[in-house]
Amino acid sequence: GNREWQNAAASASTIPHSPFPIPGETHKSVSPVSLIISAFAPVGDVRTQLTPLLRSDEESELWLIGLGGGKQRLGGSVLAQVYADAAALPAFGGEVPDLDDAQRLRSFFELIRAARESGLLLAYHDRSDGGAFAALCEMAFASRQGLDITLDAWGDDAFRSLFNEELGAVVQIASEDRAAFADLVERHALTECAQRIARPTGAPRIRVSGQGRVLAEWRWEALFDAWWSVTHAMQKLRDNPETADEERAQARDFQAPGLRPKLVFDPSEDVAAPFVATGARPKVAILREQGVNGQIEMAYNFERAGFRAFDVHMSDLIEGRVDLAQFSGFAACGGFSYGDVLGAGRGWATSILERSALRDAFAAFFARSDTFALGVCNGCQMLSQLKDIIPGAEHWPRFLRNRSEQFEARTALLEVVESPSIFLRGMAGSRIPVAVAHGEGRAEFDTVVDQAAARVALRFIDGDGAVASQYPLNPNGSPDGITGLTSSDGRATILMPHPERTPRTANLSWHPADWGEDSPWLRMFRNARVWCG
C-alpha cells in the first residue's frame, strides 16, 4: 500500500548560500526518504573508463548532448531555488525536467558507447545539478584548466541553456576528430541534440561569449571559491578547521603541479623471474585477524611474485593449527581488527603480547635471519606495537588519529627513500602514486631522537618532490611526511598506504599513459622473492 515516508532534520544555518537566510537560527527540513537501488554489471575493461578530467595535450573542444528536446525546463533546478527568494522564478513550480523520449536516451547511450569504442572521447561528465555551466566548471576545476564557453549554438535563452538540468552530458573530443564525431552523432539521429559549446584553455579564467562579444568572465579561482564554499564550511564544522583551510588552499591553486610520478626502474622487468624459474616457491603467511579485509589482494601480489601464499588467521596460531616457523615471511594485512575500538592495531598486538607462547613464536620468527615481515595499514599499526620484539625496530613510532580527524581514503604521492628495506631495493628516488585508506595513520615518535634514528622508507611528497607537510598531500599529518619505516637490517617493513591494492596499473586511480601493465608497486613483492633466493 501507499505510505508517505519522511525525514526530519534540524540544523543551524551557518553555511554560506544556505536556503535559510538567517545565520545562527535553527530550521527544520522535512523531506522524503531517499530510495537507493543498487545495480551491478560486469565491466570488461576498466581501462576504457571516462572521467571529467580534461586532456590538455592536444587541441580539443567540448560538446553538449542534451536530451530535453529543446524544452530547457527549470522547475526544481538549483537556479530556480536560488532565485525563488527574489520571486524571479518559482523554486519548485513550473515544469521539471523529464525523460520524454526513451528512444532518445537509448540513442544517446549507443552514441557514447560507439564514440568511446572508436577512441573519440577524451572526457565525459553528466549534466550536473546546476546545469551545463556547473558541469563545465567542474571539469575545469578537476583539470586546472580554463574555458571559453560560447552560446551561439545554444538557442535564444542563454540563461536557461546554461542552467537547466535536463538529461544530458558534456564530452571532450579532439578538434581533429570533429567531423568523425559529428558523423557519429548524425548516425544516431541526435544532430539536433548536440552542440559545440566550449574549448579548454591554459588561462586561469572562465569566459562566456555570444554573438561575437564577451558576456561574462570570471577568474578561475573566484568561481572555484564559490563552488567549494559549502564544502569548505562543512569541513570546518566537521573536521579539523586547519586541514579544511589547507585543502581549500591546495585545491584552488591553478598552478599546483598535481601528481608527477618518477621511476628509477622499469616496472615491466621481472627481477624475480630467474628465481621463480627454479620452481622454488617460498611460503608466506597472509596474516589476518577478525576485521581484517585486505588478505585477498595481498596474497595475489605474493603469488604473482613467485611465493606460495597461505591464508593464516590469528586463531590458527593461537590454537596451534599453524606454526609460524614454517614460513619464510608473513604479511599483516589492512582492515579494522577488533573494530579499532582499542586504538588501531592495539587489540591485534595485545592478542600476541599477552599470550606468552604466541609472543615467543613471533619473537623467534623475527630473530631468524632468513625471515621477513610486512605490515600494511592495520598490519603496520599492529607491528609498530610489537617493536620491542623486532630486532632493529626500537625507534618505530606509534600511529594515532589523522590530523584531519577523519578517515582518509584518497590517492597520494610517495617517494621511496634510501633504506635497507628488502622490499624497496632498487626503488629509492622513485615517486609513485598510491592508495591511502586509514583513520589512524599519523606517526608519533617517543622522542625527537627516535624520529632522527628511525629508518624511514617512504614519505609523502608534493608534485615537485618536496616533503609534504600540508593536508591533503600529507593525508594524516605525520612529521616529515613519514609513512613507511623498516628495521635496521631491512627484513621488517611497515607502511600505512596500500601498495598491495595496485599490482596492475589498471588498479591505480590515475597513472601516466605510457606506463605498461605492471604497476611499480609489484616490484616490492618481486624484491622479496629475490631476497629469498
N, C-alpha and C positions, 0 to 999 in steps of 0.2 A: 504494500500500500504506500501511499504518499506520506512522507514525514519531512517536515522542514527542520534541517539541522543548522545550527548557528554557533559561531564562535563569538565570544565577547572578550575584548582585551582593553585594559585601562593603561594609559601611558601619559607621561608628561611630555608636552610639546617642547622639546629642547633641540630638535633637529631643524636646521635651516631648510626653507622651502617646504615645510610641512603643510598639509592642507589645513591644519589648525593654526590660526594666525597668532594666538596669544601665548607667548613664551611662559613656561612655568605652570600653565593651567593644565589640570588633568582632564582627559577626554576619554570617552568610551567608544570603541569601534566595534560594531556588530557586523558580522559577515558570514556567509555560508561556509561550511567546512569544505575544504578542497577534496576532490575525488582524484586520487592518483592511481592510474592504471599502468602497470609495467608490462612492457612487451619486449621480447627477445628475438633476435635473428642472427644467424651466423654471418660473420664478416670474412670474406675470402682472403683479403689482403689489407691490413690496416694501413699499409704504406700509401694507399690511394686516398686517404682521408683529405678533406678540405677544411681549412681553418680560416678565420678572419684576418690572418697575418698577411699583409700586402707584400708582394715581391717588389724589390727595388732595383733589381739587377738588369731590367730591360724596360723599354718604353711600354706603357700599359694604359688601360682605360677601364672604367667601372661602368657596368650596365645594371639597370634595374629591370627585373622581370616582375611586373605587378599583375596580380590575379583578380583585382577588384572590378574589372570590366569598365574602368574609367569612372567609377562612382565616387571614389575618394570620400567615403563616409567617415565622419569624425565622432560619432556617438561613443561615449565611454573612453575616448582616447586620452592620453596624457595631456595633449594640447587643450582639449575641452575641459578637463578637470582643473588645469592651471588657470584658465581664463574664465571659469564659471563665476568666480567672485566678482569679476568685472562685468558680469552679465553679457559678455561678448558672445559666449557660446554656452548652451546648456550642457552641464557636466555629463549627465547620463541620458539626456534626451536626444531626440533625433535618431537617424538610422545608424546602426552599428555595423562594422564590417562583417561580412558573411561569405561563405562559400556558395556562390550562386550557380556555379557550373562545375560539376565534379569532373567532367571530361577535361576541362582546362587544367585542373590540378594534376590529373594523370599525365597530360601532355607536358606540364612543367617538370614533373618527376622524370619522365623519359628524356626530356631535353637535358636536364642536369646530368643524368646518367650517361647519355651519349657524349656530351661535351667533356665530361670527366674522362671517359674511356678514350676519347680522342686526344687527350692531353691539352685541351684548350683552356681549362680553368686553372687559374693560379691561386685564387682565394674565393671564399664564399661566406656570406653572412645573411641570415634570415632578416626580414624587415623587423626592426626592434619595436619594443614599447617606446613610443616617441617617434615612430615612423622612419622613413628612409634617411632623414637627416641624422637621426640618432644612430642608425646603423652605420652610415658613412663615418661619422665621428668616432664611433667605437673601433672601426677598422683603422682609422688614422691613429688613434691613441695606442692601440695594440702594437702598431708598426713603427711608431715615432716618425710618421710622415705627414706632410701637409696635403691639402686637397684643393683643387679648383673644381667647383661644382657649377654646372651650367643648367639653367632651367628652360632652355629654348625648346626642348622636346617634351616638356612635362605638362603641357596644357595651359589653359588660361589662368587658373587659380594656383599660383605658385605656393601659397601658404598651405593649402590643402595637399598639394603634391608632396611637399616636404614632410608633413607631419601626420598624414593619415596612416592608419595601422592595418590597412588591408593586407591580405596574404601576399607574400612575395619574397624576393631575395635580391641581394646585391652580389654580383660576381665580378671578379677581375680577370681580364684576358690581356694577352699581349697585343699591342696595336697592330702588329703584322698579321695577327690571326683574325682581324675584324671581319673580313669577308667570309672566312670559313665559319665563324660563329654566327654571323647574320644568316648565312645559308642554312645552318642547322636550326636556327630559330624559325625560319620560314617553313622548313620541312615539318616542323611540329605545330604549325598553324598558330604561332604565338607572336607574329610580327607586330601586331597592334599592342602587345603587352610589354614589349622590350624597348628600352631606350638607353642610349649612351648618356650618362649623367655626370661623370666626373673623371678626373685623372689625378693620380698621385703626384706629389711634388716633393722636393727636398727642402722647401721653405717652411719655416715654423708658423704657418698660418693656414686658416681655412677660409676660403673665399667663395662667395656665391655670386654668380653673374647671370644676366639675362638680357636679351635684346641689345647685345653689344655694350653693356655697361655693368659696372660692379654694383650689386645691390646691397651687399653686406660683407664685412671682412672682420675676422677675429684673430687675435694671436692664439696659437695652438695652446699655450699654457692657460689662457683665460677660459677657453671652452673646456679644457681638461679639468680645471679647478671647479667649474660649475657642475660638470658630470660627476666628479669624485666627492663633492661636498657632503652628500648624505652618508656615503660610505665612511668618510673621514670622521664625521660627527659620531656615527655609531661606534666606530673603532675606539674613539677616545673615551666613550662611555663604558664600553665592554672590556677593552684591552688596556695595556699599559699606554697611557697617553703619549709618552715619549716615542715608543715604537710606531704609534699611529702617525705621528708627525714625520718620523724618518721615512716611513714607507711612502707617504704622500710626496715628500721632497724628492725621493728617488724616482717615483713613477712619473712625476711631472717634468723631469729633466729631459728635454728634447734631444740633447746631445749625449745622453747616457749610452755607454758602449754596448750594453746588453751582454749576452753570453758570447765569449770569444774563446772557444776551445783551442788547445795547442797540444800536439802529441810529439813525443820524442822517440816513439817506437811505432812499428807497423802492427796494428791490431790483427791483421789477417795472417800474420806469421804465427804458426802454432809451435811455440818453443817446446811444448811438451811432446810433440809427435814422436821423436826418437825414443822416448821413454815408454810411451803408450805402445809403440811397435814391438816392444819386448814381450807384451802380453801380461805384464805385471800390473795389477790394479790394487794399489794400497787401499786399505779400508778406512773410511772416515765416518764417524758418528755424527748424524744430523740431530743435534740435541734439542729437545723441546720440553716445555713444562705446560701445565694447564694454562690456557690463554695465549700460548704462542701460535702464530699463524703463518710464519714465513718459511716453513720447512720444505715445501714443495720446490720453490724456486731455488733454494739453497742446494738441495740435492741435485737439481738439474745442472747447476754450474759445476759441481764437483764431478758428476758423471761425464759432462762434456769434456772436462779436463783430463779424464782418464782414471778417476777414482771409482771405487765401488762404495756407494753411499748406503748407509743403514739408518733407518728411522729408529731413534732411541729416545724413549720417553723417560723422564726422571724416575717414574715408578719402576721402570725396568732396572735401573741402577739400584734404587732403594731396596727392592725386593730380591735382588741378586740374580735376575734373569739374564742380565747382560753385564759383562765385565769390561770396564773402560780400558783395561790393559791390552785388550786385543786389537785396539785401533792405533793407526799411525797419527791420527788427528781427530779433532772434533770441531764442529761449528755450532755455537749457541745462537739461535735464531731470534728474529724480531717478533714483536707482538706485545701482549699485555699479561704477563704472568701474574697470577693472583689478582688480576684486575688493577694492578698498580696501587692497591689500597694501602700498602705499607710503604709506598715510595717505589718508583720504577726499579725493578730488578732486585729489590731488597728481600722480598719473600722467597724468591728463587735462590738467591745466595744464602739466605738463612737456612733453607732446607738442606744445603750442603754443609755449611759450617757447624750446624748444631747436631749433625749426625757424625759421630767420630769415625765410623767405618767409611762413610762416604767422603768425609773430609780427607782422610788418609789416602783414599783411592785417587782423588783429584790431585793431592799434593804429590803422590808418587808419579802420576801421569806427567805433571808439569816438570818434575825433576829429571825425567828421562831426556836425553839429548836428541832422541830420534822422533820426537812428537811435536805437533804444532796445535795451536788453538786459535780460533777466530770467533770474535764476538761482535754481532751486528745489532744495533739498536737496543732492544731489550736484553739481548745477549751481551752487548757492550756494557750496559748498566750493571748486569749481574756480575760479569767478570771483573769489573772495576772494584767490586766489593770482595773479591777473592784475592786481591793483590798481595796479601800477606803470605799466601802460599804459592805465588807465582814468582819464580826467580827473576830478578831484574825489573819487577813491576812496582817497586815500592813508592815511586813518585807519581803513580797514576792518580787522576782526580776522581771525585765523585761527580755524579750528574744530577743536576737539580732542575727545577721548573724553568721553562723557557722564559727569557726576559719579556717576551710579548704577553706572557700569562695565558697563552693559547696553544693548542695543538697545532703544529706546523706541518703542513703537507704541501710541498712545492718542489720545484727544481732549483738546485743551487749549483754554483761552480766551485769545484775543488781544485787545489793544487796538491800534487804529490810531492812531499818533502823528502829530501835525502834522509834515509833512516836504515836501520838494519833489518827492517821487516822482510821476511821471506816472501810475503805476498806481493810486495811492491818493488821488487828488484827490476832495474832497468826502466822504471817508470818515472823516476824523480824529474821534476821540471814540467811534467805534463799538467795540463789544465783541462779538466773533464767535467761535463755536467752530470749530475747525479740526483736521484730521487731522495727526498728528505721526508720523513713522516714520524714525528715524535712530539711528546708534550714535555718531556724532561730531558733535555739534551745539553743544558748549559754546564760546561765543565767548571768545577770549583776545586782548586788545589788547596791542600792543607796549609802550605806556606809559599811565599814567593820563591824560596829555594827549590821547592818541589817543582814548581812551574818551569823554572830555568833548567832543572835537571831532567825533566821528563823528555822522553824520546818521541817527539811529535812526528807523525807520519802523514797526516792530512790536515789541511786547513781551508777554510772558506776564503775566497778571494773575489774581487770585483772583476769586471771585464778587462781592465787594464793590467791585471795581475797583482795588484796591491792587496795586502791583507784586509779582509772585510771586517770592519768594526761596527758598521751601521746595519740596522734592520731594513729590509729583509734579506740583503745579500749575506748577512750573518744571521740566520734564522733563529738561533737560540741564545745569542748573546755571549757565547764563550769567549774568554780572553784570547786575543791574538788570532781569532778565528779557529782555534784548535778544535778539531772534531774527530781525530784519529790518532792513536798512540800505539807504540809497540814496546816490547820488553827489551832488555839490554842485548840479548842475542837474536832478537827478531822472530822468535818462534811463536810468541803470543801477540796477537794484534787485535785491537778493539777500535771500533768506529761507530758513530751514530748514524750516518747516512746508509743508504741501501744499494750498494753496487750489485748485489745478487739479483736485484729486480730487473737489471738491464744487461743480460748477456748478449742480446742482439740489439743492433741499432734501432730496430723496429719497436723495441720496448721503451726507448727514450722519448720523452715528450717532444724534444727537438734535437736535431743534430745537423752538422754540416752536410750538404748534399753529396759531397764527394766521399763520405765515409761508406765503407762496404757493409757486408753482412754482420760481421762480428763487432760487438761493442768493445771499446778499450778496456772495460771492466772485466771482461773474460780473462784478460791477461793475469789478473790476480790469482785465479784458480789454476791456471796453467803454470804459473810460477811455483805454486805449492807442489804441483806434480813434479816439476823439475827438481825441486829441493829434496823430494822423497827419493829420487834416483831411480 
